[in-house]
């Protein structure tokens, strides 16, 4: 019985990610739009003390702002949400494709080739520069500096 349940859980976990359940309540679980689009009436329109409009105007303005923002967003997302999702899906697929099939292989190839060049460069430095600097070190190594205070 426990084995059957384990196999069932594995099959559920192995389910294709494209058909996984999405959370319709919490639509920003990673909080990527936490500070970006939280714009309420109070964030845009405010009346300072001493300059108040009629209460009815204030309430109607609040309702108009809130309802129009809500329905405009819903209509725009209904009209453009799916085409933009396809566009963004295509763009990120293109970026992934380029990264997987072009960028990473080029970087790996460069790193392999640069190892050979680096070894040749290191060999040249050790062959030509090391003796020169060792000779300069021996010549300059015998120099002694002393400071004297003259009256």
N, CA, C and O atoms as a GROMACS GRO file, in nm:
protein
  604
    1UNK      N    1   0.082  -0.119   0.000
    1UNK     CA    2   0.000   0.000   0.000
    1UNK      C    3   0.087   0.126   0.000
    1UNK      O    4   0.061   0.221  -0.074
    2UNK      N    5   0.192   0.125   0.085
    2UNK     CA    6   0.281   0.241   0.093
    2UNK      C    7   0.360   0.257  -0.037
    2UNK      O    8   0.387   0.369  -0.080
    3UNK      N    9   0.395   0.143  -0.099
    3UNK     CA   10   0.469   0.149  -0.226
    3UNK      C   11   0.382   0.209  -0.335
    3UNK      O   12   0.429   0.289  -0.416
    4UNK      N   13   0.253   0.170  -0.338
    4UNK     CA   14   0.161   0.224  -0.438
    4UNK      C   15   0.145   0.375  -0.421
    4UNK      O   16   0.142   0.449  -0.520
    5UNK      N   17   0.136   0.421  -0.296
    5UNK     CA   18   0.122   0.563  -0.269
    5UNK      C   19   0.248   0.638  -0.312
    5UNK      O   20   0.240   0.746  -0.369
    6UNK      N   21   0.366   0.580  -0.284
    6UNK     CA   22   0.493   0.640  -0.324
    6UNK      C   23   0.505   0.653  -0.474
    6UNK      O   24   0.551   0.754  -0.526
    7UNK      N   25   0.463   0.546  -0.546
    7UNK     CA   26   0.467   0.551  -0.692
    7UNK      C   27   0.370   0.655  -0.746
    7UNK      O   28   0.400   0.726  -0.842
    8UNK      N   29   0.252   0.664  -0.684
    8UNK     CA   30   0.154   0.764  -0.726
    8UNK      C   31   0.208   0.905  -0.704
    8UNK      O   32   0.192   0.991  -0.790
    9UNK      N   33   0.272   0.928  -0.589
    9UNK     CA   34   0.330   1.060  -0.561
    9UNK      C   35   0.442   1.092  -0.661
    9UNK      O   36   0.454   1.206  -0.706
   10UNK      N   37   0.523   0.992  -0.695
   10UNK     CA   38   0.630   1.013  -0.793
   10UNK      C   39   0.571   1.049  -0.929
   10UNK      O   40   0.624   1.136  -0.998
   11UNK      N   41   0.463   0.981  -0.968
   11UNK     CA   42   0.400   1.013  -1.096
   11UNK      C   43   0.340   1.154  -1.095
   11UNK      O   44   0.346   1.225  -1.195
   12UNK      N   45   0.283   1.192  -0.981
   12UNK     CA   46   0.227   1.327  -0.971
   12UNK      C   47   0.339   1.430  -0.978
   12UNK      O   48   0.326   1.532  -1.045
   13UNK      N   49   0.450   1.405  -0.909
   13UNK     CA   50   0.563   1.498  -0.910
   13UNK      C   51   0.630   1.502  -1.047
   13UNK      O   52   0.682   1.606  -1.088
   14UNK      N   53   0.628   1.390  -1.116
   14UNK     CA   54   0.692   1.383  -1.248
   14UNK      C   55   0.602   1.436  -1.358
   14UNK      O   56   0.640   1.436  -1.475
   15UNK      N   57   0.483   1.483  -1.323
   15UNK     CA   58   0.389   1.535  -1.421
   15UNK      C   59   0.452   1.650  -1.498
   15UNK      O   60   0.534   1.726  -1.444
   16UNK      N   61   0.416   1.662  -1.620
   16UNK     CA   62   0.469   1.767  -1.706
   16UNK      C   63   0.447   1.904  -1.641
   16UNK      O   64   0.338   1.934  -1.595
   17UNK      N   65   0.551   1.985  -1.638
   17UNK     CA   66   0.543   2.116  -1.572
   17UNK      C   67   0.448   2.211  -1.643
   17UNK      O   68   0.401   2.308  -1.582
   18UNK      N   69   0.418   2.187  -1.768
   18UNK     CA   70   0.330   2.276  -1.842
   18UNK      C   71   0.185   2.261  -1.797
   18UNK      O   72   0.103   2.349  -1.823
   19UNK      N   73   0.153   2.151  -1.731
   19UNK     CA   74   0.016   2.128  -1.687
   19UNK      C   75   0.003   2.139  -1.536
   19UNK      O   76  -0.098   2.095  -1.481
   20UNK      N   77   0.103   2.195  -1.469
   20UNK     CA   78   0.095   2.204  -1.322
   20UNK      C   79  -0.013   2.304  -1.281
   20UNK      O   80  -0.051   2.393  -1.358
   21UNK      N   81  -0.059   2.288  -1.160
   21UNK     CA   82  -0.161   2.378  -1.107
   21UNK      C   83  -0.100   2.513  -1.080
   21UNK      O   84   0.012   2.522  -1.028
   22UNK      N   85  -0.172   2.619  -1.116
   22UNK     CA   86  -0.124   2.753  -1.084
   22UNK      C   87  -0.210   2.811  -0.974
   22UNK      O   88  -0.328   2.778  -0.961
   23UNK      N   89  -0.151   2.898  -0.895
   23UNK     CA   90  -0.220   2.960  -0.783
   23UNK      C   91  -0.296   3.082  -0.834
   23UNK      O   92  -0.235   3.180  -0.875
   24UNK      N   93  -0.428   3.074  -0.831
   24UNK     CA   94  -0.510   3.185  -0.879
   24UNK      C   95  -0.532   3.292  -0.774
   24UNK      O   96  -0.587   3.398  -0.804
   25UNK      N   97  -0.491   3.265  -0.650
   25UNK     CA   98  -0.507   3.363  -0.543
   25UNK      C   99  -0.380   3.447  -0.532
   25UNK      O  100  -0.385   3.569  -0.541
   26UNK      N  101  -0.266   3.380  -0.511
   26UNK     CA  102  -0.138   3.448  -0.499
   26UNK      C  103  -0.070   3.444  -0.636
   26UNK      O  104  -0.001   3.347  -0.668
   27UNK      N  105  -0.088   3.548  -0.715
   27UNK     CA  106  -0.037   3.547  -0.852
   27UNK      C  107   0.104   3.607  -0.864
   27UNK      O  108   0.159   3.614  -0.974
   28UNK      N  109   0.160   3.649  -0.753
   28UNK     CA  110   0.297   3.702  -0.752
   28UNK      C  111   0.372   3.638  -0.635
   28UNK      O  112   0.411   3.707  -0.541
   29UNK      N  113   0.392   3.504  -0.640
   29UNK     CA  114   0.451   3.435  -0.525
   29UNK      C  115   0.595   3.477  -0.496
   29UNK      O  116   0.640   3.467  -0.382
   30UNK      N  117   0.667   3.521  -0.597
   30UNK     CA  118   0.806   3.562  -0.576
   30UNK      C  119   0.818   3.713  -0.554
   30UNK      O  120   0.928   3.765  -0.541
   31UNK      N  121   0.706   3.780  -0.549
   31UNK     CA  122   0.699   3.923  -0.519
   31UNK      C  123   0.784   4.009  -0.614
   31UNK      O  124   0.854   4.100  -0.570
   32UNK      N  125   0.776   3.980  -0.744
   32UNK     CA  126   0.856   4.057  -0.839
   32UNK      C  127   0.794   4.194  -0.869
   32UNK      O  128   0.864   4.284  -0.916
   33UNK      N  129   0.665   4.211  -0.842
   33UNK     CA  130   0.599   4.340  -0.863
   33UNK      C  131   0.555   4.401  -0.732
   33UNK      O  132   0.456   4.474  -0.726
   34UNK      N  133   0.629   4.373  -0.626
   34UNK     CA  134   0.591   4.420  -0.492
   34UNK      C  135   0.584   4.572  -0.486
   34UNK      O  136   0.486   4.627  -0.435
   35UNK      N  137   0.686   4.641  -0.535
   35UNK     CA  138   0.691   4.786  -0.522
   35UNK      C  139   0.659   4.859  -0.652
   35UNK      O  140   0.654   4.982  -0.654
   36UNK      N  141   0.636   4.787  -0.758
   36UNK     CA  142   0.626   4.851  -0.889
   36UNK      C  143   0.487   4.905  -0.917
   36UNK      O  144   0.472   5.023  -0.950
   37UNK      N  145   0.386   4.824  -0.905
   37UNK     CA  146   0.254   4.863  -0.954
   37UNK      C  147   0.149   4.881  -0.844
   37UNK      O  148   0.030   4.880  -0.874
   38UNK      N  149   0.190   4.897  -0.723
   38UNK     CA  150   0.094   4.923  -0.616
   38UNK      C  151   0.062   5.071  -0.613
   38UNK      O  152   0.122   5.147  -0.537
   39UNK      N  153  -0.034   5.111  -0.696
   39UNK     CA  154  -0.072   5.251  -0.702
   39UNK      C  155  -0.220   5.259  -0.667
   39UNK      O  156  -0.306   5.211  -0.741
   40UNK      N  157  -0.248   5.321  -0.554
   40UNK     CA  158  -0.385   5.341  -0.512
   40UNK      C  159  -0.420   5.489  -0.526
   40UNK      O  160  -0.334   5.572  -0.555
   41UNK      N  161  -0.546   5.520  -0.504
   41UNK     CA  162  -0.596   5.657  -0.516
   41UNK      C  163  -0.516   5.752  -0.427
   41UNK      O  164  -0.481   5.862  -0.468
   42UNK      N  165  -0.489   5.708  -0.304
   42UNK     CA  166  -0.418   5.792  -0.207
   42UNK      C  167  -0.273   5.818  -0.249
   42UNK      O  168  -0.212   5.916  -0.204
   43UNK      N  169  -0.216   5.732  -0.334
   43UNK     CA  170  -0.079   5.751  -0.381
   43UNK      C  171  -0.070   5.853  -0.493
   43UNK      O  172   0.038   5.905  -0.522
   44UNK      N  173  -0.185   5.883  -0.556
   44UNK     CA  174  -0.185   5.970  -0.673
   44UNK      C  175  -0.253   6.104  -0.642
   44UNK      O  176  -0.202   6.210  -0.678
   45UNK      N  177  -0.365   6.097  -0.576
   45UNK     CA  178  -0.443   6.219  -0.550
   45UNK      C  179  -0.458   6.238  -0.400
   45UNK      O  180  -0.499   6.147  -0.328
   46UNK      N  181  -0.422   6.357  -0.353
   46UNK     CA  182  -0.435   6.389  -0.211
   46UNK      C  183  -0.466   6.538  -0.197
   46UNK      O  184  -0.412   6.621  -0.270
   47UNK      N  185  -0.552   6.568  -0.105
   47UNK     CA  186  -0.586   6.708  -0.079
   47UNK      C  187  -0.525   6.749   0.054
   47UNK      O  188  -0.551   6.687   0.157
   48UNK      N  189  -0.443   6.855   0.052
   48UNK     CA  190  -0.383   6.899   0.178
   48UNK      C  191  -0.487   6.966   0.269
   48UNK      O  192  -0.595   7.004   0.224
   49UNK      N  193  -0.452   6.978   0.393
   49UNK     CA  194  -0.544   7.041   0.489
   49UNK      C  195  -0.578   7.182   0.443
   49UNK      O  196  -0.490   7.258   0.402
   50UNK      N  197  -0.702   7.216   0.451
   50UNK     CA  198  -0.746   7.349   0.413
   50UNK      C  199  -0.795   7.359   0.269
   50UNK      O  200  -0.854   7.460   0.233
   51UNK      N  201  -0.772   7.258   0.188
   51UNK     CA  202  -0.822   7.260   0.049
   51UNK      C  203  -0.894   7.129   0.022
   51UNK      O  204  -0.841   7.040  -0.046
   52UNK      N  205  -1.011   7.118   0.073
   52UNK     CA  206  -1.092   6.999   0.054
   52UNK      C  207  -1.201   7.026  -0.048
   52UNK      O  208  -1.262   7.134  -0.049
   53UNK      N  209  -1.225   6.927  -0.134
   53UNK     CA  210  -1.338   6.935  -0.225
   53UNK      C  211  -1.463   6.886  -0.152
   53UNK      O  212  -1.456   6.846  -0.035
   54UNK      N  213  -1.575   6.889  -0.221
   54UNK     CA  214  -1.696   6.835  -0.160
   54UNK      C  215  -1.679   6.686  -0.134
   54UNK      O  216  -1.610   6.617  -0.209
   55UNK      N  217  -1.741   6.638  -0.028
   55UNK     CA  218  -1.729   6.497   0.008
   55UNK      C  219  -1.779   6.406  -0.105
   55UNK      O  220  -1.719   6.302  -0.132
   56UNK      N  221  -1.887   6.446  -0.170
   56UNK     CA  222  -1.940   6.367  -0.281
   56UNK      C  223  -1.843   6.359  -0.397
   56UNK      O  224  -1.828   6.255  -0.461
   57UNK      N  225  -1.775   6.471  -0.425
   57UNK     CA  226  -1.676   6.473  -0.533
   57UNK      C  227  -1.560   6.381  -0.497
   57UNK      O  228  -1.511   6.306  -0.581
   58UNK      N  229  -1.517   6.388  -0.372
   58UNK     CA  230  -1.404   6.305  -0.327
   58UNK      C  231  -1.439   6.156  -0.336
   58UNK      O  232  -1.359   6.076  -0.386
   59UNK      N  233  -1.558   6.119  -0.289
   59UNK     CA  234  -1.600   5.978  -0.296
   59UNK      C  235  -1.618   5.932  -0.440
   59UNK      O  236  -1.577   5.821  -0.475
   60UNK      N  237  -1.677   6.016  -0.525
   60UNK     CA  238  -1.698   5.980  -0.665
   60UNK      C  239  -1.563   5.968  -0.737
   60UNK      O  240  -1.543   5.879  -0.819
   61UNK      N  241  -1.470   6.058  -0.706
   61UNK     CA  242  -1.336   6.052  -0.766
   61UNK      C  243  -1.266   5.924  -0.726
   61UNK      O  244  -1.202   5.858  -0.808
   62UNK      N  245  -1.277   5.889  -0.598
   62UNK     CA  246  -1.214   5.766  -0.550
   62UNK      C  247  -1.272   5.645  -0.622
   62UNK      O  248  -1.198   5.559  -0.671
   63UNK      N  249  -1.404   5.639  -0.629
   63UNK     CA  250  -1.470   5.526  -0.694
   63UNK      C  251  -1.436   5.522  -0.843
   63UNK      O  252  -1.407   5.415  -0.896
   64UNK      N  253  -1.438   5.636  -0.909
   64UNK     CA  254  -1.406   5.642  -1.052
   64UNK      C  255  -1.264   5.595  -1.078
   64UNK      O  256  -1.239   5.516  -1.169
   65UNK      N  257  -1.171   5.643  -0.998
   65UNK     CA  258  -1.030   5.605  -1.014
   65UNK      C  259  -1.014   5.454  -0.995
   65UNK      O  260  -0.954   5.387  -1.079
   66UNK      N  261  -1.068   5.402  -0.887
   66UNK     CA  262  -1.050   5.262  -0.854
   66UNK      C  263  -1.116   5.170  -0.957
   66UNK      O  264  -1.054   5.073  -1.002
   67UNK      N  265  -1.240   5.200  -0.994
   67UNK     CA  266  -1.313   5.116  -1.088
   67UNK      C  267  -1.250   5.124  -1.228
   67UNK      O  268  -1.235   5.022  -1.294
   68UNK      N  269  -1.214   5.244  -1.272
   68UNK     CA  270  -1.156   5.257  -1.406
   68UNK      C  271  -1.019   5.189  -1.413
   68UNK      O  272  -0.986   5.127  -1.514
   69UNK      N  273  -0.939   5.200  -1.307
   69UNK     CA  274  -0.809   5.132  -1.305
   69UNK      C  275  -0.830   4.980  -1.310
   69UNK      O  276  -0.761   4.910  -1.384
   70UNK      N  277  -0.924   4.930  -1.233
   70UNK     CA  278  -0.953   4.787  -1.227
   70UNK      C  279  -0.999   4.735  -1.362
   70UNK      O  280  -0.944   4.636  -1.413
   71UNK      N  281  -1.099   4.800  -1.422
   71UNK     CA  282  -1.154   4.751  -1.547
   71UNK      C  283  -1.062   4.776  -1.667
   71UNK      O  284  -1.058   4.696  -1.760
   72UNK      N  285  -0.990   4.885  -1.665
   72UNK     CA  286  -0.895   4.910  -1.773
   72UNK      C  287  -0.786   4.804  -1.772
   72UNK      O  288  -0.748   4.752  -1.877
   73UNK      N  289  -0.736   4.771  -1.653
   73UNK     CA  290  -0.635   4.665  -1.644
   73UNK      C  291  -0.692   4.532  -1.693
   73UNK      O  292  -0.627   4.459  -1.768
   74UNK      N  293  -0.814   4.500  -1.650
   74UNK     CA  294  -0.875   4.373  -1.692
   74UNK      C  295  -0.897   4.367  -1.842
   74UNK      O  296  -0.871   4.264  -1.904
   75UNK      N  297  -0.944   4.476  -1.902
   75UNK     CA  298  -0.967   4.478  -2.047
   75UNK      C  299  -0.835   4.470  -2.124
   75UNK      O  300  -0.824   4.397  -2.222
   76UNK      N  301  -0.735   4.545  -2.078
   76UNK     CA  302  -0.604   4.538  -2.145
   76UNK      C  303  -0.542   4.400  -2.132
   76UNK      O  304  -0.486   4.348  -2.228
   77UNK      N  305  -0.552   4.341  -2.013
   77UNK     CA  306  -0.496   4.207  -1.997
   77UNK      C  307  -0.574   4.103  -2.077
   77UNK      O  308  -0.516   4.006  -2.125
   78UNK      N  309  -0.706   4.123  -2.091
   78UNK     CA  310  -0.784   4.030  -2.173
   78UNK      C  311  -0.748   4.044  -2.321
   78UNK      O  312  -0.739   3.945  -2.393
   79UNK      N  313  -0.727   4.167  -2.366
   79UNK     CA  314  -0.698   4.189  -2.507
   79UNK      C  315  -0.552   4.159  -2.542
   79UNK      O  316  -0.524   4.103  -2.647
   80UNK      N  317  -0.459   4.196  -2.454
   80UNK     CA  318  -0.317   4.185  -2.487
   80UNK      C  319  -0.239   4.082  -2.406
   80UNK      O  320  -0.124   4.054  -2.436
   81UNK      N  321  -0.301   4.026  -2.303
   81UNK     CA  322  -0.229   3.933  -2.215
   81UNK      C  323  -0.178   3.810  -2.287
   81UNK      O  324  -0.061   3.775  -2.272
   82UNK      N  325  -0.262   3.744  -2.364
   82UNK     CA  326  -0.222   3.621  -2.433
   82UNK      C  327  -0.120   3.651  -2.544
   82UNK      O  328  -0.018   3.582  -2.552
   83UNK      N  329  -0.142   3.753  -2.630
   83UNK     CA  330  -0.039   3.781  -2.730
   83UNK      C  331   0.096   3.820  -2.669
   83UNK      O  332   0.201   3.778  -2.718
   84UNK      N  333   0.092   3.899  -2.562
   84UNK     CA  334   0.219   3.936  -2.497
   84UNK      C  335   0.283   3.816  -2.429
   84UNK      O  336   0.406   3.806  -2.426
   85UNK      N  337   0.202   3.726  -2.374
   85UNK     CA  338   0.258   3.605  -2.313
   85UNK      C  339   0.328   3.520  -2.420
   85UNK      O  340   0.435   3.464  -2.395
   86UNK      N  341   0.267   3.511  -2.538
   86UNK     CA  342   0.331   3.438  -2.649
   86UNK      C  343   0.461   3.508  -2.689
   86UNK      O  344   0.562   3.442  -2.712
   87UNK      N  345   0.457   3.640  -2.699
   87UNK     CA  346   0.576   3.716  -2.735
   87UNK      C  347   0.688   3.697  -2.633
   87UNK      O  348   0.803   3.670  -2.670
   88UNK      N  349   0.655   3.709  -2.503
   88UNK     CA  350   0.756   3.691  -2.398
   88UNK      C  351   0.805   3.547  -2.394
   88UNK      O  352   0.923   3.523  -2.371
   89UNK      N  353   0.715   3.452  -2.416
   89UNK     CA  354   0.758   3.311  -2.421
   89UNK      C  355   0.855   3.289  -2.536
   89UNK      O  356   0.956   3.220  -2.519
   90UNK      N  357   0.826   3.347  -2.651
   90UNK     CA  358   0.915   3.336  -2.767
   90UNK      C  359   1.050   3.402  -2.737
   90UNK      O  360   1.155   3.345  -2.767
   91UNK      N  361   1.046   3.522  -2.678
   91UNK     CA  362   1.170   3.593  -2.648
   91UNK      C  363   1.257   3.515  -2.550
   91UNK      O  364   1.378   3.500  -2.573
   92UNK      N  365   1.198   3.465  -2.442
   92UNK     CA  366   1.278   3.390  -2.345
   92UNK      C  367   1.323   3.255  -2.402
   92UNK      O  368   1.430   3.206  -2.366
   93UNK      N  369   1.243   3.196  -2.490
   93UNK     CA  370   1.289   3.074  -2.558
   93UNK      C  371   1.408   3.106  -2.648
   93UNK      O  372   1.504   3.028  -2.653
   94UNK      N  373   1.402   3.218  -2.718
   94UNK     CA  374   1.513   3.260  -2.804
   94UNK      C  375   1.639   3.287  -2.722
   94UNK      O  376   1.749   3.246  -2.760
   95UNK      N  377   1.623   3.356  -2.609
   95UNK     CA  378   1.738   3.383  -2.522
   95UNK      C  379   1.796   3.252  -2.470
   95UNK      O  380   1.918   3.234  -2.470
   96UNK      N  381   1.710   3.161  -2.426
   96UNK     CA  382   1.757   3.031  -2.376
   96UNK      C  383   1.829   2.954  -2.486
   96UNK      O  384   1.935   2.897  -2.462
   97UNK      N  385   1.770   2.953  -2.605
   97UNK     CA  386   1.831   2.883  -2.718
   97UNK      C  387   1.970   2.940  -2.748
   97UNK      O  388   2.066   2.864  -2.763
   98UNK      N  389   1.979   3.071  -2.757
   98UNK     CA  390   2.110   3.134  -2.786
   98UNK      C  391   2.210   3.104  -2.676
   98UNK      O  392   2.327   3.076  -2.703
   99UNK      N  393   2.165   3.109  -2.553
   99UNK     CA  394   2.256   3.083  -2.441
   99UNK      C  395   2.305   2.938  -2.443
   99UNK      O  396   2.423   2.911  -2.425
  100UNK      N  397   2.212   2.845  -2.464
  100UNK     CA  398   2.247   2.702  -2.461
  100UNK      C  399   2.328   2.662  -2.582
  100UNK      O  400   2.426   2.588  -2.569
  101UNK      N  401   2.291   2.708  -2.701
  101UNK     CA  402   2.353   2.660  -2.823
  101UNK      C  403   2.463   2.750  -2.878
  101UNK      O  404   2.536   2.708  -2.968
  102UNK      N  405   2.478   2.872  -2.827
  102UNK     CA  406   2.580   2.961  -2.882
  102UNK      C  407   2.673   3.018  -2.774
  102UNK      O  408   2.795   3.005  -2.786
  103UNK      N  409   2.618   3.079  -2.673
  103UNK     CA  410   2.701   3.150  -2.575
  103UNK      C  411   2.788   3.055  -2.495
  103UNK      O  412   2.910   3.071  -2.491
  104UNK      N  413   2.727   2.956  -2.431
  104UNK     CA  414   2.805   2.864  -2.347
  104UNK      C  415   2.909   2.786  -2.429
  104UNK      O  416   3.023   2.775  -2.384
  105UNK      N  417   2.874   2.732  -2.547
  105UNK     CA  418   2.979   2.665  -2.626
  105UNK      C  419   3.093   2.760  -2.666
  105UNK      O  420   3.209   2.719  -2.666
  106UNK      N  421   3.061   2.885  -2.700
  106UNK     CA  422   3.166   2.980  -2.735
  106UNK      C  423   3.257   3.007  -2.615
  106UNK      O  424   3.379   3.014  -2.630
  107UNK      N  425   3.198   3.023  -2.499
  107UNK     CA  426   3.278   3.048  -2.378
  107UNK      C  427   3.365   2.927  -2.347
  107UNK      O  428   3.483   2.942  -2.316
  108UNK      N  429   3.308   2.808  -2.356
  108UNK     CA  430   3.387   2.686  -2.330
  108UNK      C  431   3.501   2.673  -2.430
  108UNK      O  432   3.613   2.641  -2.393
  109UNK      N  433   3.471   2.699  -2.558
  109UNK     CA  434   3.574   2.692  -2.662
  109UNK      C  435   3.684   2.795  -2.635
  109UNK      O  436   3.802   2.764  -2.648
  110UNK      N  437   3.645   2.915  -2.598
  110UNK     CA  438   3.742   3.020  -2.567
  110UNK      C  439   3.830   2.979  -2.449
  110UNK      O  440   3.952   2.997  -2.454
  111UNK      N  441   3.770   2.924  -2.345
  111UNK     CA  442   3.848   2.883  -2.228
  111UNK      C  443   3.947   2.772  -2.263
  111UNK      O  444   4.059   2.770  -2.212
  112UNK      N  445   3.907   2.680  -2.350
  112UNK     CA  446   3.998   2.572  -2.392
  112UNK      C  447   4.114   2.631  -2.473
  112UNK      O  448   4.229   2.596  -2.450
  113UNK      N  449   4.082   2.720  -2.567
  113UNK     CA  450   4.186   2.778  -2.651
  113UNK      C  451   4.277   2.872  -2.573
  113UNK      O  452   4.397   2.878  -2.600
  114UNK      N  453   4.222   2.944  -2.478
  114UNK     CA  454   4.302   3.040  -2.402
  114UNK      C  455   4.400   2.968  -2.309
  114UNK      O  456   4.503   3.025  -2.272
  115UNK      N  457   4.368   2.844  -2.271
  115UNK     CA  458   4.463   2.767  -2.190
  115UNK      C  459   4.592   2.743  -2.268
  115UNK      O  460   4.702   2.758  -2.213
  116UNK      N  461   4.580   2.708  -2.393
  116UNK     CA  462   4.697   2.686  -2.478
  116UNK      C  463   4.776   2.816  -2.494
  116UNK      O  464   4.898   2.817  -2.479
  117UNK      N  465   4.706   2.925  -2.524
  117UNK     CA  466   4.771   3.055  -2.540
  117UNK      C  467   4.836   3.097  -2.408
  117UNK      O  468   4.946   3.152  -2.407
  118UNK      N  469   4.768   3.071  -2.297
  118UNK     CA  470   4.822   3.106  -2.166
  118UNK      C  471   4.950   3.030  -2.135
  118UNK      O  472   5.042   3.086  -2.076
  119UNK      N  473   4.956   2.904  -2.173
  119UNK     CA  474   5.077   2.826  -2.150
  119UNK      C  475   5.193   2.878  -2.235
  119UNK      O  476   5.306   2.888  -2.187
  120UNK      N  477   5.165   2.912  -2.359
  120UNK     CA  478   5.269   2.968  -2.446
  120UNK      C  479   5.316   3.102  -2.391
  120UNK      O  480   5.436   3.129  -2.388
  121UNK      N  481   5.224   3.187  -2.348
  121UNK     CA  482   5.259   3.316  -2.291
  121UNK      C  483   5.344   3.299  -2.165
  121UNK      O  484   5.445   3.367  -2.147
  122UNK      N  485   5.302   3.209  -2.079
  122UNK     CA  486   5.376   3.182  -1.956
  122UNK      C  487   5.517   3.132  -1.987
  122UNK      O  488   5.613   3.173  -1.922
  123UNK      N  489   5.529   3.045  -2.085
  123UNK     CA  490   5.660   2.993  -2.126
  123UNK      C  491   5.749   3.105  -2.178
  123UNK      O  492   5.868   3.110  -2.144
  124UNK      N  493   5.695   3.196  -2.258
  124UNK     CA  494   5.772   3.309  -2.310
  124UNK      C  495   5.816   3.402  -2.197
  124UNK      O  496   5.931   3.448  -2.196
  125UNK      N  497   5.728   3.429  -2.103
  125UNK     CA  498   5.763   3.516  -1.990
  125UNK      C  499   5.875   3.453  -1.908
  125UNK      O  500   5.973   3.520  -1.875
  126UNK      N  501   5.859   3.325  -1.877
  126UNK     CA  502   5.962   3.257  -1.796
  126UNK      C  503   6.094   3.247  -1.873
  126UNK      O  504   6.201   3.253  -1.812
  127UNK      N  505   6.087   3.232  -2.005
  127UNK     CA  506   6.209   3.216  -2.084
  127UNK      C  507   6.285   3.348  -2.099
  127UNK      O  508   6.407   3.350  -2.084
  128UNK      N  509   6.214   3.458  -2.127
  128UNK     CA  510   6.281   3.583  -2.160
  128UNK      C  511   6.286   3.681  -2.042
  128UNK      O  512   6.388   3.748  -2.024
  129UNK      N  513   6.182   3.691  -1.966
  129UNK     CA  514   6.177   3.794  -1.860
  129UNK      C  515   6.242   3.749  -1.731
  129UNK      O  516   6.308   3.829  -1.665
  130UNK      N  517   6.225   3.623  -1.693
  130UNK     CA  518   6.283   3.577  -1.566
  130UNK      C  519   6.433   3.598  -1.560
  130UNK      O  520   6.482   3.652  -1.460
  131UNK      N  521   6.511   3.558  -1.662
  131UNK     CA  522   6.656   3.583  -1.654
  131UNK      C  523   6.690   3.731  -1.647
  131UNK      O  524   6.782   3.770  -1.575
  132UNK      N  525   6.617   3.814  -1.720
  132UNK     CA  526   6.642   3.957  -1.718
  132UNK      C  527   6.619   4.016  -1.579
  132UNK      O  528   6.702   4.091  -1.528
  133UNK      N  529   6.507   3.980  -1.519
  133UNK     CA  530   6.475   4.034  -1.387
  133UNK      C  531   6.566   3.976  -1.279
  133UNK      O  532   6.599   4.045  -1.183
  134UNK      N  533   6.607   3.851  -1.294
  134UNK     CA  534   6.703   3.794  -1.198
  134UNK      C  535   6.836   3.867  -1.206
  134UNK      O  536   6.898   3.895  -1.103
  135UNK      N  537   6.882   3.900  -1.328
  135UNK     CA  538   7.008   3.974  -1.345
  135UNK      C  539   6.994   4.114  -1.286
  135UNK      O  540   7.085   4.160  -1.216
  136UNK      N  541   6.883   4.182  -1.312
  136UNK     CA  542   6.861   4.314  -1.253
  136UNK      C  543   6.856   4.307  -1.101
  136UNK      O  544   6.906   4.397  -1.033
  137UNK      N  545   6.797   4.202  -1.048
  137UNK     CA  546   6.790   4.186  -0.903
  137UNK      C  547   6.929   4.170  -0.844
  137UNK      O  548   6.957   4.224  -0.738
  138UNK      N  549   7.016   4.095  -0.911
  138UNK     CA  550   7.152   4.076  -0.861
  138UNK      C  551   7.233   4.204  -0.870
  138UNK      O  552   7.313   4.235  -0.781
  139UNK      N  553   7.211   4.279  -0.979
  139UNK     CA  554   7.284   4.406  -0.994
  139UNK      C  555   7.237   4.505  -0.887
  139UNK      O  556   7.319   4.569  -0.821
  140UNK      N  557   7.108   4.516  -0.870
  140UNK     CA  558   7.054   4.613  -0.775
  140UNK      C  559   7.057   4.562  -0.632
  140UNK      O  560   7.039   4.639  -0.538
  141UNK      N  561   7.079   4.432  -0.614
  141UNK     CA  562   7.080   4.375  -0.479
  141UNK      C  563   7.198   4.421  -0.396
  141UNK      O  564   7.191   4.419  -0.273
  142UNK      N  565   7.306   4.462  -0.461
  142UNK     CA  566   7.424   4.506  -0.388
  142UNK      C  567   7.419   4.652  -0.349
  142UNK      O  568   7.509   4.699  -0.281
  143UNK      N  569   7.319   4.724  -0.389
  143UNK     CA  570   7.308   4.866  -0.356
  143UNK      C  571   7.261   4.880  -0.213
  143UNK      O  572   7.162   4.821  -0.171
  144UNK      N  573   7.338   4.962  -0.139
  144UNK     CA  574   7.299   4.988  -0.001
  144UNK      C  575   7.277   5.137   0.014
  144UNK      O  576   7.358   5.217  -0.035
  145UNK      N  577   7.174   5.174   0.078
  145UNK     CA  578   7.140   5.313   0.099
  145UNK      C  579   7.151   5.342   0.248
  145UNK      O  580   7.097   5.269   0.330
  146UNK      N  581   7.221   5.448   0.280
  146UNK     CA  582   7.230   5.489   0.419
  146UNK      C  583   7.201   5.638   0.429
  146UNK      O  584   7.241   5.716   0.342
  147UNK      N  585   7.136   5.675   0.530
  147UNK     CA  586   7.100   5.815   0.551
  147UNK      C  587   7.186   5.872   0.664
  147UNK      O  588   7.204   5.810   0.769
  148UNK      N  589   7.238   5.988   0.639
  148UNK     CA  590   7.318   6.058   0.738
  148UNK      C  591   7.266   6.197   0.754
  148UNK      O  592   7.227   6.263   0.658
  149UNK      N  593   7.266   6.240   0.874
  149UNK     CA  594   7.224   6.377   0.900
  149UNK      C  595   7.348   6.461   0.910
  149UNK      O  596   7.435   6.433   0.993
  150UNK      N  597   7.359   6.564   0.827
  150UNK     CA  598   7.475   6.652   0.828
  150UNK      C  599   7.443   6.775   0.911
  150UNK      O  600   7.332   6.829   0.905
  151UNK      N  601   7.545   6.820   0.991
  151UNK     CA  602   7.520   6.938   1.076
  151UNK      C  603   7.515   7.068   1.001
  151UNK      O  604   7.494   7.173   1.061
   0.00000   0.00000   0.00000
